Amino acid sequence: MEITAGGLLEVRITPADVGKRVSVRRVEAVVSGSPEFTDTVGVLTSWDQGVLLITKKDGQSVRISESSLVAGKIVPAAPARRRGPAASFEELSRVAARAWQPLESEPLGDWTLRAAAGFTRRANSVLPLGDPGIPLDDALARVTSWYAERSLPAYVQVATGAADTQEMLGAELERRGWVNEVSAEVRIGALAPVGDVDAPAAEAVRLTRVPDEEWLGRYGKVSDPDLARRMLVEGPSVWFAALPGSRAIGRCVVDGRWAGFAAVTVDPAHRREGLATAVMAALARRALEEGASAAWLQVETDNPGALALYDGLGFARHHTYHHYRAAS
């Protein structure tokens, strides 16, 4: 917190600092005559009518009354955790987009509208990397009509928690009634340690270029197998892994230095047997052979089992992304 020469806390932010990363302290309550304080760090996304809106790195929005502030200052962007490779938000976003390619897309300025008959939100949402080239309300009207023409709900994918992410856009969507339906972490790590992990079952993993019926059955998110197969095989260099009987499966997309892991799924009867680790190790070894050195994956924030697995394999959060759905 900002402390003056006289030892007093001081508020050193103003409405002109909207869009900057700030740290504030506010009075949360007064107990037995003594104030209790709460600190909040995030992007100041608005300051209107005496209320500050701060978006934290996980995308959560916190509303703070100006009258409760006791201190505030601008702070630099959080340093990247260097357990893995360095990467920018835009680089990772483009790599992830190539791993989940839509059936059709259309540019809207620097935004990309993507559709794939509803298979996975990642391929059925707007990727807003930059300016749409028209006023936001006009851009959102175009987005909703474009998806309505395809009988799809309109989603915009918004990232938070890293340098150059989109906290301001998320706040603007919330003001217009868009709802954050799901949040996921994008995690990165070094690839070699995943390939080197001691996982004896990795030797039994079968790698193919196309998922078979058993693989799709274990994946469990398939209503149209032909559509799913068509979507899943698209990417720079795609591999599918499965243990006998599809006790565990996974998908990996190799794209230059990056290997992207997805669809790591284990038969509930065989959980806690190290099978997910074995699948990832086998995929990592193949990706290393193709020249990749860094790894990324996406994991929903309400999946503690997967989060623990990826922690153990050395993956660290890079940023969080959210799918905002247009208000009905």
Secondary structure as UniProt FT lines:
FT   TURN            5..6
FT   HELIX           15..17
FT   TURN            18..19
FT   STRAND          21..31
FT   TURN            32..33
FT   STRAND          34..48
FT   TURN            49..50
FT   STRAND          51..55
FT   TURN            57..58
FT   STRAND          61..65
FT   HELIX           66..68
FT   STRAND          69..74
FT   HELIX           89..99
FT   STRAND          104..108
FT   TURN            109..110
FT   STRAND          111..115
FT   TURN            117..118
FT   HELIX           121..123
FT   STRAND          126..128
FT   HELIX           136..148
FT   TURN            149..151
FT   STRAND          155..160
FT   TURN            163..164
FT   HELIX           167..175
FT   TURN            176..177
FT   STRAND          179..190
FT   HELIX           192..196
FT   HELIX           200..204
FT   STRAND          206..208
FT   HELIX           213..219
FT   HELIX           225..232
FT   STRAND          238..242
FT   HELIX           244..246
FT   STRAND          248..255
FT   TURN            256..257
FT   STRAND          258..266
FT   HELIX           268..270
FT   TURN            271..272
FT   HELIX           275..289
FT   TURN            290..291
FT   STRAND          294..300
FT   TURN            301..302
FT   HELIX           304..312
FT   TURN            313..314
FT   STRAND          316..325
//
